[in-house]
Amino acid sequence: MSPDRRAVGWIRYSGIGIEVAGAIAGFALIGYWLDKRFGTAPWGLLGGLAIGLIGGVYNLVRESLAAVHEAEQEDAGTERKE
C-alpha cells in the first residue's frame, strides 16, 4: 500500500471516535430535553445515554469489521502479485 493511500485510511478511520462521542452526546441531549419537557428526570437522560452508547459502539464495530475486511482483501491481492 502506498503511503498516500495509508494516510487516507488513517484520516477515514480517525473519525470513528468522534462519531461515537457525537452519538452519545446527541442522544444524551435529546434525553435531557425530554426530561425537561415531560419531567421524567433522570430517565430520559439515562435512556438517551444508553441509546447513544449502543448506537455508537454498533457503528464502531461495523466500521472496524469493514476495515479488517478491506485489509484482508488487500493482503490477499498483495500475496497473489508476489
Secondary structure, DSSP 8 states (H G I E B T S, - for coil): --HHHHHHHHHHHHTHHHHHHHHHHHHHHHHHHHHHHHT-TTHHHHHHHHHHHHHHHHHHHHHHHHHHHHHHHHHHHHHHH-
